[in-house]
Amino acid sequence: MEPDFWHARWQDKQIGFHEGKANAFLVKHFSRLPVAPGSRVFVPLCGKTRDIAWLLGQGLRVAGAELSRIAVEELFAELGVAPQVSAEGALTRFSAPGLDILQGDIFALTRDALGPVDAVWDRAALVALPKDMRARYAPHLVALTEAAPQLLVCFEYDQSLVAGPPFSVPPEETRALYGDHYIVAEIDTAPVPGGLKGQYDAIEHVWLLERA
Protein backbone atom coordinates (compact mmCIF):
# COMPACT_ATOMS: atom_id res chain seq x y z
CA MET A 1 0.00 0.00 0.00
CA GLU A 2 1.26 3.46 -0.82
CA PRO A 3 1.73 5.86 2.12
CA ASP A 4 -0.95 8.19 0.75
CA PHE A 5 -3.54 5.41 1.21
CA TRP A 6 -2.91 5.23 4.96
CA HIS A 7 -2.55 8.98 5.40
CA ALA A 8 -5.97 9.39 3.78
CA ARG A 9 -7.51 6.71 5.99
CA TRP A 10 -6.40 8.51 9.13
CA GLN A 11 -7.27 11.94 7.77
CA ASP A 12 -10.79 10.76 6.89
CA LYS A 13 -11.19 8.67 10.08
CA GLN A 14 -11.66 5.49 8.05
CA ILE A 15 -10.07 3.35 10.74
CA GLY A 16 -12.35 0.37 11.09
CA PHE A 17 -9.25 -1.68 11.91
CA HIS A 18 -8.87 0.20 15.21
CA GLU A 19 -10.14 -1.72 18.24
CA GLY A 20 -11.45 0.29 21.17
CA LYS A 21 -9.98 -2.07 23.74
CA ALA A 22 -7.02 -4.42 24.08
CA ASN A 23 -7.10 -7.27 21.59
CA ALA A 24 -8.56 -10.47 23.07
CA PHE A 25 -5.78 -12.66 21.64
CA LEU A 26 -3.15 -10.38 23.19
CA VAL A 27 -4.75 -10.63 26.60
CA LYS A 28 -5.22 -14.40 26.29
CA HIS A 29 -1.82 -15.39 24.94
CA PHE A 30 0.75 -12.71 25.77
CA SER A 31 1.99 -14.69 28.76
CA ARG A 32 3.33 -17.29 26.33
CA LEU A 33 6.04 -14.86 25.23
CA PRO A 34 9.24 -15.15 27.27
CA VAL A 35 9.19 -11.64 28.71
CA ALA A 36 9.53 -10.33 32.25
CA PRO A 37 8.29 -7.04 33.76
CA GLY A 38 10.34 -4.19 32.32
CA SER A 39 10.88 -5.97 29.00
CA ARG A 40 10.48 -3.92 25.83
CA VAL A 41 7.81 -4.96 23.32
CA PHE A 42 7.74 -3.75 19.71
CA VAL A 43 4.35 -3.05 18.09
CA PRO A 44 4.84 -2.47 14.33
CA LEU A 45 2.34 -0.32 12.40
CA CYS A 46 0.71 0.38 15.74
CA GLY A 47 -1.78 3.13 14.89
CA LYS A 48 -3.27 4.29 18.18
CA THR A 49 -3.99 0.77 19.40
CA ARG A 50 -5.26 0.28 22.92
CA ASP A 51 -2.93 -2.70 23.08
CA ILE A 52 -0.17 -0.25 23.99
CA ALA A 53 -2.02 0.93 27.09
CA TRP A 54 -2.59 -2.71 28.06
CA LEU A 55 1.10 -3.58 27.63
CA LEU A 56 2.18 -0.55 29.66
CA GLY A 57 -0.28 -1.62 32.33
CA GLN A 58 1.51 -4.97 32.58
CA GLY A 59 4.70 -3.21 33.61
CA LEU A 60 6.28 -3.47 30.17
CA ARG A 61 8.01 -0.88 28.04
CA VAL A 62 6.73 -0.38 24.50
CA ALA A 63 8.24 0.70 21.19
CA GLY A 64 6.06 1.25 18.16
CA ALA A 65 6.34 2.21 14.51
CA GLU A 66 3.55 4.09 12.73
CA LEU A 67 3.33 5.92 9.42
CA SER A 68 0.63 8.43 10.37
CA ARG A 69 1.47 11.39 12.58
CA ILE A 70 -2.27 11.81 13.24
CA ALA A 71 -2.40 8.32 14.69
CA VAL A 72 0.63 8.92 16.91
CA GLU A 73 -0.68 12.23 18.22
CA GLU A 74 -4.07 10.65 18.98
CA LEU A 75 -2.34 7.73 20.73
CA PHE A 76 -0.55 10.02 23.15
CA ALA A 77 -3.65 12.18 23.63
CA GLU A 78 -5.72 9.13 24.56
CA LEU A 79 -2.99 7.97 26.95
CA GLY A 80 -3.07 11.43 28.54
CA VAL A 81 0.68 11.83 28.03
CA ALA A 82 2.58 14.71 26.42
CA PRO A 83 5.46 13.24 24.41
CA GLN A 84 8.87 14.65 23.70
CA VAL A 85 9.28 14.92 19.93
CA SER A 86 12.62 14.74 18.14
CA ALA A 87 14.07 13.89 14.76
CA GLU A 88 15.34 10.32 14.33
CA GLY A 89 16.94 10.15 10.90
CA ALA A 90 14.15 9.92 8.34
CA LEU A 91 11.61 9.39 11.12
CA THR A 92 10.26 11.33 14.09
CA ARG A 93 10.51 9.96 17.63
CA PHE A 94 7.69 10.54 20.11
CA SER A 95 8.85 9.59 23.61
CA ALA A 96 7.40 9.34 27.10
CA PRO A 97 8.41 7.22 30.10
CA GLY A 98 8.36 3.60 28.96
CA LEU A 99 7.13 4.45 25.47
CA ASP A 100 8.82 5.28 22.15
CA ILE A 101 6.94 5.63 18.87
CA LEU A 102 8.91 6.06 15.64
CA GLN A 103 6.68 7.87 13.15
CA GLY A 104 7.39 7.40 9.46
CA ASP A 105 8.08 4.62 6.96
CA ILE A 106 8.87 1.38 8.81
CA PHE A 107 11.24 0.40 6.00
CA ALA A 108 13.33 3.46 6.92
CA LEU A 109 13.53 2.33 10.55
CA THR A 110 16.92 0.99 11.59
CA ARG A 111 17.93 -1.33 14.40
CA ASP A 112 19.95 1.47 16.02
CA ALA A 113 16.97 3.83 15.99
CA LEU A 114 14.60 1.20 17.35
CA GLY A 115 16.94 -0.07 20.04
CA PRO A 116 16.76 -3.51 21.66
CA VAL A 117 13.41 -5.23 21.99
CA ASP A 118 12.51 -8.44 23.78
CA ALA A 119 9.34 -9.42 21.91
CA VAL A 120 7.03 -8.37 19.06
CA TRP A 121 3.23 -8.08 19.04
CA ASP A 122 1.97 -7.98 15.44
CA ARG A 123 -1.80 -7.82 15.12
CA ALA A 124 -2.14 -5.32 12.30
CA ALA A 125 1.17 -4.99 10.46
CA LEU A 126 1.72 -8.10 8.33
CA VAL A 127 -1.96 -8.23 7.34
CA ALA A 128 -1.94 -4.55 6.36
CA LEU A 129 0.52 -5.19 3.54
CA PRO A 130 0.02 -6.74 0.08
CA LYS A 131 2.00 -9.87 -0.71
CA ASP A 132 5.03 -8.20 -2.31
CA MET A 133 5.41 -5.88 0.68
CA ARG A 134 4.98 -8.75 3.12
CA ALA A 135 7.97 -10.40 1.48
CA ARG A 136 10.00 -7.24 2.32
CA TYR A 137 8.48 -6.65 5.73
CA ALA A 138 9.11 -10.05 7.32
CA PRO A 139 12.91 -10.11 6.87
CA HIS A 140 13.10 -6.43 7.77
CA LEU A 141 11.26 -7.11 11.03
CA VAL A 142 13.51 -10.07 11.80
CA ALA A 143 16.59 -7.91 11.24
CA LEU A 144 15.21 -4.95 13.21
CA THR A 145 14.45 -7.06 16.27
CA GLU A 146 17.26 -9.62 15.97
CA ALA A 147 14.59 -12.33 15.64
CA ALA A 148 12.86 -11.44 18.90
CA PRO A 149 9.99 -13.82 19.67
CA GLN A 150 6.64 -12.80 18.24
CA LEU A 151 2.96 -13.14 18.87
CA LEU A 152 1.35 -12.73 15.43
CA VAL A 153 -2.28 -12.57 14.31
CA CYS A 154 -3.26 -13.20 10.68
CA PHE A 155 -6.52 -13.29 8.74
CA GLU A 156 -7.36 -16.02 6.25
CA TYR A 157 -10.21 -15.62 3.77
CA ASP A 158 -10.97 -15.82 0.03
CA GLN A 159 -8.94 -12.87 -1.27
CA SER A 160 -10.78 -13.02 -4.61
CA LEU A 161 -13.98 -11.87 -2.89
CA VAL A 162 -12.70 -8.60 -1.47
CA ALA A 163 -9.58 -6.47 -1.67
CA GLY A 164 -7.49 -5.90 1.43
CA PRO A 165 -6.47 -4.51 3.75
CA PRO A 166 -6.57 -6.50 5.89
CA PHE A 167 -5.08 -9.05 3.51
CA SER A 168 -5.43 -12.79 3.70
CA VAL A 169 -2.22 -14.43 4.95
CA PRO A 170 -2.72 -18.20 4.88
CA PRO A 171 -0.78 -20.48 7.21
CA GLU A 172 1.57 -21.70 4.49
CA GLU A 173 2.67 -18.13 3.79
CA THR A 174 3.28 -17.40 7.47
CA ARG A 175 5.48 -20.49 7.71
CA ALA A 176 7.34 -19.55 4.52
CA LEU A 177 7.97 -15.98 5.69
CA TYR A 178 9.27 -16.87 9.15
CA GLY A 179 10.24 -20.54 9.14
CA ASP A 180 13.95 -19.90 8.50
CA HIS A 181 14.28 -17.91 11.72
CA TYR A 182 11.60 -19.23 14.07
CA ILE A 183 9.78 -22.26 15.30
CA VAL A 184 6.35 -21.26 13.94
CA ALA A 185 3.49 -22.66 16.03
CA GLU A 186 -0.21 -21.97 15.64
CA ILE A 187 -1.64 -21.53 19.13
CA ASP A 188 -5.21 -20.39 18.46
CA THR A 189 -7.73 -19.94 15.68
CA ALA A 190 -11.22 -18.51 15.56
CA PRO A 191 -13.76 -17.29 13.00
CA VAL A 192 -14.09 -13.53 12.68
CA PRO A 193 -17.39 -12.67 14.43
CA GLY A 194 -19.87 -11.51 11.81
CA GLY A 195 -17.34 -12.05 9.05
CA LEU A 196 -14.68 -9.81 7.61
CA LYS A 197 -16.10 -6.33 7.06
CA GLY A 198 -19.41 -7.84 8.17
CA GLN A 199 -19.75 -9.84 4.95
CA TYR A 200 -17.07 -12.43 4.25
CA ASP A 201 -16.24 -15.61 6.11
CA ALA A 202 -12.77 -15.29 7.62
CA ILE A 203 -10.58 -16.98 10.19
CA GLU A 204 -8.00 -15.46 12.50
CA HIS A 205 -4.87 -17.50 13.16
CA VAL A 206 -2.68 -16.76 16.17
CA TRP A 207 0.99 -17.71 15.91
CA LEU A 208 3.76 -17.98 18.45
CA LEU A 209 7.16 -17.44 16.81
CA GLU A 210 10.09 -18.51 18.92
CA ARG A 211 13.75 -18.49 17.93
CA ALA A 212 14.74 -21.70 16.14
Backbone bond lengths (Angstrom), bond angles and torsions (degrees), N, CA, C in turn:
res aa  C-N    CA-C-N  psi(-1)  N-CA   C-N-CA  omega(-1)  CA-C   N-CA-C  phi
1 M - - - 1.459 - - 1.524 108.64 -
2 E 1.304 115.76 138.31 1.458 120.09 177.83 1.541 109.54 -74.98
3 P 1.331 116.66 149.53 1.478 119.00 -179.61 1.523 113.39 -54.42
4 D 1.330 116.95 -37.18 1.467 119.72 -178.26 1.526 111.86 -59.17
5 F 1.332 117.62 -31.55 1.464 121.21 178.46 1.525 110.33 -59.62
6 W 1.348 116.02 -48.55 1.457 119.78 -176.82 1.523 111.60 -74.42
7 H 1.327 117.51 -36.49 1.459 118.98 175.77 1.530 110.54 -59.24
8 A 1.334 116.04 -41.36 1.469 119.73 179.76 1.519 111.25 -66.92
9 R 1.332 117.39 -38.14 1.465 120.05 179.72 1.525 110.82 -61.32
10 W 1.321 116.86 -43.52 1.463 119.55 179.20 1.522 111.60 -72.06
11 Q 1.309 117.03 -38.57 1.461 120.48 179.22 1.529 110.78 -61.88
12 D 1.344 115.76 -39.74 1.463 120.98 -176.31 1.529 112.73 -93.52
13 K 1.328 116.86 4.90 1.469 122.93 179.71 1.523 112.01 59.99
14 Q 1.321 116.72 33.45 1.462 121.42 175.42 1.533 107.85 -92.86
15 I 1.327 115.35 73.29 1.461 120.45 -171.49 1.526 109.99 -125.39
16 G 1.332 114.48 54.23 1.455 119.53 178.39 1.512 113.17 -62.33
17 F 1.335 116.71 -18.45 1.464 121.03 177.98 1.522 112.49 -73.65
18 H 1.342 117.23 -15.27 1.470 120.53 -177.79 1.520 110.09 -76.88
19 E 1.330 116.47 128.01 1.462 121.50 175.71 1.521 109.12 -97.09
20 G 1.320 116.25 139.51 1.459 120.02 -176.86 1.506 115.07 -81.46
21 K 1.332 116.86 0.07 1.456 121.54 177.82 1.519 108.29 -146.79
22 A 1.324 116.31 171.70 1.462 119.87 -179.72 1.526 110.43 -60.09
23 N 1.319 115.72 140.91 1.458 121.05 -178.31 1.528 110.66 -62.76
24 A 1.327 115.98 136.73 1.470 120.61 -175.96 1.526 111.80 -63.47
25 F 1.328 118.02 -36.40 1.466 120.13 179.43 1.535 110.81 -68.74
26 L 1.325 116.78 -35.13 1.460 119.83 176.25 1.522 110.47 -61.46
27 V 1.311 115.63 -49.49 1.464 120.50 -178.20 1.530 110.63 -62.66
28 K 1.321 116.67 -39.58 1.458 121.50 -175.76 1.523 112.40 -72.58
29 H 1.334 117.36 -38.95 1.463 120.24 -166.65 1.522 115.45 -116.19
30 F 1.332 118.76 -4.30 1.462 117.96 -173.64 1.525 112.22 -60.36
31 S 1.309 117.22 -30.16 1.462 120.17 -178.28 1.523 112.35 -63.72
32 R 1.325 117.52 -13.31 1.461 120.17 179.33 1.527 111.96 -79.09
33 L 1.325 116.67 -13.45 1.462 119.16 174.47 1.526 109.52 -79.98
34 P 1.328 116.72 141.56 1.473 120.03 -176.90 1.519 111.84 -80.94
35 V 1.327 116.09 71.08 1.463 120.40 -179.76 1.524 109.77 -126.96
36 A 1.317 114.92 148.60 1.465 122.20 178.77 1.518 108.75 -112.79
37 P 1.335 118.89 163.32 1.468 120.19 174.35 1.526 110.67 -51.78
38 G 1.332 115.11 137.20 1.455 120.64 -177.14 1.505 113.78 91.92
39 S 1.342 117.87 -10.12 1.464 120.78 176.35 1.522 110.21 -65.79
40 R 1.322 115.51 158.89 1.466 121.45 -176.68 1.525 109.18 -109.76
41 V 1.321 116.23 123.92 1.460 123.63 -175.54 1.524 109.09 -111.01
42 F 1.331 116.63 132.17 1.455 122.03 178.91 1.517 109.80 -98.23
43 V 1.338 116.01 130.19 1.468 123.06 178.42 1.526 107.61 -118.73
44 P 1.338 118.57 96.31 1.464 120.70 -178.46 1.520 112.23 -74.50
45 L 1.333 116.00 146.39 1.473 123.36 -179.46 1.531 109.43 47.94
46 C 1.329 114.63 56.59 1.465 121.09 -165.26 1.521 114.76 -80.01
47 G 1.344 118.81 -17.80 1.455 118.45 -174.37 1.527 109.96 56.99
48 K 1.330 114.91 -135.87 1.475 119.74 175.04 1.535 109.62 -118.02
49 T 1.327 115.07 34.89 1.457 120.89 -172.57 1.518 113.92 -51.34
50 R 1.318 114.84 139.69 1.462 121.11 174.50 1.522 111.43 -71.93
51 D 1.321 117.05 -10.91 1.458 119.93 175.78 1.522 111.01 -59.79
52 I 1.325 117.27 -31.32 1.460 120.34 -179.68 1.530 110.52 -65.37
53 A 1.310 116.87 -43.99 1.468 119.69 177.36 1.523 110.52 -60.97
54 W 1.329 116.75 -39.78 1.464 120.85 179.57 1.531 110.43 -63.77
55 L 1.332 116.46 -46.19 1.466 120.34 179.86 1.525 111.14 -61.95
56 L 1.329 116.95 -44.12 1.460 119.92 177.47 1.526 110.56 -60.25
57 G 1.318 115.92 -37.11 1.454 120.66 179.63 1.522 113.98 -67.94
58 Q 1.335 116.35 -17.05 1.460 120.96 176.77 1.529 111.96 -89.25
59 G 1.332 116.17 6.90 1.454 119.76 179.88 1.514 113.71 81.41
60 L 1.335 115.94 21.43 1.457 121.20 179.60 1.515 110.53 -102.30
61 R 1.315 116.10 159.00 1.454 121.84 169.98 1.532 107.91 -97.57
62 V 1.320 116.53 151.35 1.461 120.69 -173.60 1.521 110.14 -131.05
63 A 1.330 115.42 136.80 1.461 122.91 167.52 1.520 107.27 -119.81
64 G 1.318 116.65 141.99 1.453 120.39 179.15 1.512 110.90 -136.32
65 A 1.312 115.73 160.75 1.462 122.37 172.02 1.520 107.62 -129.11
66 E 1.328 116.47 133.67 1.469 121.09 -176.82 1.522 109.64 -151.35
67 L 1.329 116.12 134.37 1.448 121.43 -178.92 1.530 112.56 -70.70
68 S 1.333 116.55 -42.06 1.463 121.85 -170.03 1.520 112.87 -86.05
69 R 1.321 116.71 123.26 1.464 120.08 174.77 1.523 110.51 -66.33
70 I 1.325 117.57 -34.64 1.469 120.49 177.35 1.519 109.93 -57.25
71 A 1.321 116.29 -46.53 1.463 120.23 -179.22 1.515 111.09 -60.87
72 V 1.326 116.93 -43.88 1.465 120.62 -177.91 1.528 110.47 -65.40
73 E 1.319 117.30 -43.97 1.458 119.92 179.85 1.525 110.89 -63.98
74 E 1.334 117.30 -38.79 1.466 119.84 177.97 1.524 111.19 -69.00
75 L 1.329 117.57 -34.98 1.463 121.17 176.40 1.520 110.56 -57.54
76 F 1.327 116.77 -52.12 1.460 119.72 -177.98 1.526 111.17 -66.70
77 A 1.331 117.09 -37.06 1.463 119.94 178.13 1.525 110.79 -61.82
78 E 1.326 116.82 -42.24 1.461 120.15 -178.87 1.527 111.80 -72.13
79 L 1.329 116.94 -26.46 1.458 120.57 174.11 1.527 111.84 -78.04
80 G 1.345 116.26 -14.12 1.456 120.65 -177.90 1.512 112.83 71.82
81 V 1.340 115.89 32.55 1.463 121.66 -176.34 1.524 109.13 -125.35
82 A 1.327 116.58 135.73 1.467 121.32 175.73 1.528 108.49 -94.41
83 P 1.331 118.32 114.46 1.460 119.72 -176.44 1.524 112.65 -81.88
84 Q 1.316 115.13 157.69 1.452 121.29 164.04 1.521 107.21 -87.07
85 V 1.315 116.75 136.04 1.463 121.70 -174.84 1.520 108.92 -118.66
86 S 1.325 116.28 130.48 1.460 120.60 -178.96 1.517 109.88 -149.21
87 A 1.319 115.70 157.75 1.460 120.97 176.56 1.520 109.70 -73.42
88 E 1.331 115.94 141.55 1.470 122.24 177.36 1.523 107.59 -137.39
89 G 1.342 115.59 78.62 1.454 119.53 -175.24 1.515 110.01 63.65
90 A 1.334 115.96 -125.94 1.464 121.21 179.66 1.522 112.27 -81.71
91 L 1.323 117.51 -1.85 1.453 122.10 -178.05 1.521 110.76 -115.30
92 T 1.325 115.59 176.18 1.462 122.37 175.53 1.518 108.44 -121.63
93 R 1.335 116.19 130.85 1.456 121.12 -179.44 1.532 109.89 -97.82
94 F 1.319 115.52 128.29 1.461 123.44 172.26 1.526 106.49 -110.39
95 S 1.323 117.40 119.39 1.463 120.94 -172.79 1.517 112.08 -126.80
96 A 1.319 114.65 145.09 1.464 123.79 171.66 1.530 105.40 -150.33
97 P 1.321 118.31 167.39 1.457 119.12 -179.38 1.532 112.19 -52.94
98 G 1.311 116.06 120.52 1.457 121.68 178.14 1.507 115.46 79.81
99 L 1.339 118.05 2.49 1.462 120.48 -173.42 1.525 111.27 -142.05
100 D 1.337 115.86 128.40 1.463 123.15 174.25 1.515 108.62 -132.42
101 I 1.333 116.60 124.13 1.459 121.08 174.65 1.518 107.83 -117.29
102 L 1.332 116.34 126.11 1.463 122.60 177.20 1.522 107.48 -99.60
103 Q 1.325 115.79 112.34 1.461 121.27 -174.85 1.523 109.87 -97.74
104 G 1.336 115.21 125.39 1.451 121.81 -178.85 1.518 110.04 144.51
105 D 1.318 116.22 -164.58 1.464 123.01 -177.35 1.526 109.74 -73.11
106 I 1.328 117.84 120.88 1.460 120.40 -177.89 1.527 111.70 -61.33
107 F 1.334 117.35 -26.25 1.459 119.47 179.64 1.531 111.62 -74.49
108 A 1.335 116.46 -11.56 1.463 120.60 174.00 1.523 111.89 -94.23
109 L 1.325 116.69 -4.39 1.460 121.39 179.94 1.520 109.49 -77.02
110 T 1.316 116.48 134.61 1.458 121.67 179.34 1.531 110.56 -109.67
111 R 1.319 115.31 162.52 1.456 120.21 178.33 1.527 110.73 -62.09
112 D 1.335 116.65 -39.32 1.467 119.67 -179.70 1.520 111.07 -63.83
113 A 1.335 116.72 -41.55 1.462 119.87 -179.86 1.527 111.25 -68.10
114 L 1.312 116.92 -40.10 1.458 120.60 -179.64 1.523 111.54 -69.29
115 G 1.323 116.20 -42.14 1.463 119.68 -174.92 1.520 111.00 82.00
116 P 1.320 117.59 174.74 1.468 120.72 -176.14 1.525 112.04 -69.13
117 V 1.314 114.78 140.63 1.468 121.08 174.40 1.525 108.48 -130.93
118 D 1.314 115.03 152.43 1.461 121.08 -176.90 1.518 113.36 -101.71
119 A 1.330 117.56 -19.61 1.461 121.43 -178.59 1.519 108.67 -162.67
120 V 1.332 115.22 163.40 1.468 122.81 180.00 1.523 108.89 -126.75
121 W 1.326 115.89 135.47 1.470 122.48 171.75 1.522 107.15 -116.33
122 D 1.331 116.22 110.71 1.467 121.62 -176.98 1.520 109.16 -120.02
123 R 1.319 115.58 96.25 1.466 120.56 174.56 1.514 112.18 -99.75
124 A 1.328 117.26 -27.83 1.467 119.05 -167.92 1.519 113.52 -133.87
125 A 1.326 118.32 7.96 1.458 119.76 -176.56 1.525 112.13 -92.50
126 L 1.333 116.91 -61.70 1.468 119.20 -178.38 1.521 111.07 -55.80
127 V 1.327 117.54 -43.46 1.469 120.69 -176.65 1.523 113.02 -73.84
128 A 1.320 117.92 -11.48 1.468 121.03 178.56 1.524 112.16 -82.31
129 L 1.337 116.87 -9.42 1.454 120.76 -170.95 1.524 111.66 -111.56
130 P 1.337 118.33 139.74 1.467 120.79 173.35 1.523 110.18 -66.42
131 K 1.328 115.73 168.04 1.462 120.52 -167.85 1.525 113.13 -58.09
132 D 1.340 117.83 -42.07 1.463 118.81 -177.94 1.524 111.38 -65.51
133 M 1.321 116.84 -34.40 1.467 119.91 177.97 1.522 111.30 -75.87
134 R 1.322 117.50 -31.47 1.465 119.41 175.75 1.527 110.51 -62.15
135 A 1.325 115.88 -36.48 1.462 119.75 179.05 1.526 111.75 -66.33
136 R 1.335 118.34 -25.47 1.469 122.22 173.81 1.516 111.27 -84.76
137 Y 1.313 115.67 -39.79 1.462 121.29 -173.46 1.524 112.59 -64.88
138 A 1.328 117.18 -46.81 1.463 119.89 -173.43 1.527 112.40 -59.05
139 P 1.337 120.08 -50.93 1.471 118.03 178.08 1.523 113.13 -66.94
140 H 1.324 116.77 -30.83 1.467 119.94 176.76 1.527 109.95 -64.29
141 L 1.324 117.06 -43.08 1.460 120.82 179.24 1.529 110.72 -64.78
142 V 1.317 116.44 -42.06 1.465 120.38 178.31 1.526 110.02 -59.57
143 A 1.335 116.31 -44.76 1.464 120.06 -179.37 1.525 111.45 -67.74
144 L 1.331 117.14 -42.74 1.464 121.06 -179.57 1.518 111.95 -58.11
145 T 1.315 116.33 -40.30 1.470 121.47 -170.75 1.523 112.66 -104.08
146 E 1.339 116.51 4.52 1.464 120.91 -176.05 1.528 110.85 53.08
147 A 1.336 114.59 44.56 1.473 122.88 177.59 1.525 112.12 57.10
148 A 1.332 115.88 41.85 1.469 119.47 173.71 1.527 109.33 -61.29
149 P 1.317 118.29 147.22 1.465 120.38 178.97 1.526 111.36 -60.57
150 Q 1.335 114.77 148.45 1.462 119.93 -174.62 1.525 111.34 -128.07
151 L 1.315 114.03 148.73 1.448 122.87 161.94 1.525 105.22 -112.23
152 L 1.324 116.68 120.23 1.465 122.94 -169.58 1.516 109.71 -127.61
153 V 1.336 116.16 135.32 1.461 121.95 176.15 1.519 109.11 -117.24
154 C 1.335 116.66 130.05 1.466 121.73 179.30 1.529 110.37 -128.95
155 F 1.318 115.06 149.91 1.462 121.89 171.90 1.522 109.21 -94.98
156 E 1.335 115.71 148.12 1.458 121.40 169.98 1.522 108.62 -132.97
157 Y 1.333 116.27 125.64 1.461 121.11 179.11 1.519 107.73 -160.86
158 D 1.325 117.15 175.63 1.465 122.07 179.55 1.529 108.85 -76.90
159 Q 1.340 116.22 100.79 1.454 120.96 -175.69 1.522 112.41 -63.34
160 S 1.330 117.76 -21.57 1.471 120.38 -179.87 1.523 112.38 -70.64
161 L 1.338 116.55 -16.60 1.468 120.01 -177.53 1.521 112.98 -83.44
162 V 1.315 116.88 -28.80 1.460 120.38 -174.43 1.521 108.99 -156.03
163 A 1.307 116.24 142.85 1.459 120.50 176.94 1.521 110.15 -77.91
164 G 1.323 116.56 147.60 1.458 119.89 171.77 1.511 109.78 -80.47
165 P 1.317 117.80 -178.74 1.451 126.58 1.39 1.528 112.77 -83.42
166 P 1.342 119.23 162.91 1.453 124.42 -6.75 1.518 110.88 -69.59
167 F 1.317 116.28 149.01 1.450 122.04 -179.18 1.519 110.49 -92.23
168 S 1.327 114.70 154.27 1.446 120.77 174.67 1.528 109.52 -76.86
169 V 1.325 116.01 126.89 1.471 121.64 176.68 1.523 106.56 -125.14
170 P 1.319 117.57 94.31 1.466 120.00 -176.29 1.522 111.91 -69.29
171 P 1.333 116.83 160.61 1.461 120.32 -176.65 1.524 114.57 -54.51
172 E 1.329 117.23 -38.12 1.460 118.52 -178.54 1.528 111.85 -65.20
173 E 1.328 117.35 -31.10 1.465 119.37 177.31 1.526 110.66 -72.54
174 T 1.329 116.90 -41.71 1.463 119.63 177.75 1.524 110.58 -57.35
175 R 1.333 116.45 -45.11 1.464 119.97 179.86 1.524 111.33 -65.15
176 A 1.341 116.85 -38.31 1.461 120.08 179.51 1.525 111.65 -67.60
177 L 1.326 117.29 -37.93 1.460 121.10 -178.19 1.527 112.39 -69.34
178 Y 1.330 116.72 -36.71 1.462 119.98 -169.50 1.525 114.96 -118.08
179 G 1.325 117.43 -7.26 1.457 120.11 -172.47 1.513 115.63 -64.39
180 D 1.348 118.20 -22.89 1.462 120.06 179.16 1.522 112.40 -73.88
181 H 1.318 116.99 -20.12 1.464 120.90 -174.01 1.519 113.88 -115.46
182 Y 1.328 117.37 -18.81 1.456 120.90 -172.55 1.522 111.52 -134.18
183 I 1.309 114.86 156.94 1.460 121.27 158.04 1.527 105.73 -81.19
184 V 1.325 116.77 116.17 1.467 122.35 -172.21 1.530 108.51 -102.96
185 A 1.320 116.70 110.07 1.457 121.40 -175.55 1.525 110.74 -122.80
186 E 1.325 115.80 126.93 1.466 119.62 173.84 1.519 108.67 -79.55
187 I 1.331 116.44 124.98 1.465 120.06 -175.54 1.529 113.55 -113.67
188 D 1.332 116.92 -8.85 1.464 119.13 178.93 1.518 107.89 -164.78
189 T 1.311 115.90 155.64 1.458 121.91 173.84 1.520 108.13 -154.97
190 A 1.320 115.87 146.30 1.462 119.91 -178.64 1.523 109.23 -160.02
191 P 1.335 117.56 146.38 1.458 119.48 173.82 1.521 110.90 -68.12
192 V 1.321 116.27 148.51 1.459 120.44 176.41 1.535 108.01 -73.38
193 P 1.323 118.70 119.64 1.468 120.06 -178.16 1.527 111.49 -56.96
194 G 1.310 116.73 125.01 1.455 120.81 179.36 1.514 114.56 78.28
195 G 1.326 116.09 -3.45 1.462 120.10 179.57 1.512 112.69 86.72
196 L 1.320 115.40 160.24 1.457 120.64 177.70 1.521 110.19 -64.92
197 K 1.332 115.75 128.94 1.461 121.98 -177.47 1.527 111.15 54.38
198 G 1.351 115.55 26.68 1.454 121.18 177.17 1.502 114.86 72.60
199 Q 1.362 117.70 11.45 1.461 119.49 -173.43 1.522 115.12 -136.38
200 Y 1.315 118.12 -31.81 1.464 120.43 -166.68 1.526 110.55 -117.78
201 D 1.332 115.16 131.91 1.455 119.52 177.57 1.524 109.47 -58.64
202 A 1.317 116.22 133.26 1.462 121.03 -179.22 1.523 109.13 -152.17
203 I 1.309 114.08 154.15 1.461 122.04 178.42 1.521 108.63 -122.34
204 E 1.324 116.03 142.14 1.457 120.54 170.39 1.531 108.83 -102.77
205 H 1.328 115.04 132.08 1.456 121.82 175.87 1.530 108.02 -110.17
206 V 1.314 116.15 135.36 1.451 121.49 177.42 1.528 107.81 -112.20
207 W 1.347 114.48 128.57 1.458 121.04 -174.50 1.522 110.45 -120.48
208 L 1.310 115.58 139.75 1.446 122.46 168.95 1.523 107.59 -106.67
209 L 1.323 116.57 120.26 1.458 122.94 -179.23 1.525 108.23 -111.12
210 E 1.325 114.85 111.85 1.453 120.73 179.45 1.521 109.81 -116.63
211 R 1.319 116.83 147.69 1.459 120.74 -176.85 1.530 110.60 -53.53
212 A 1.319 115.49 133.69 1.467 120.83 178.34 1.525 110.69 -71.12
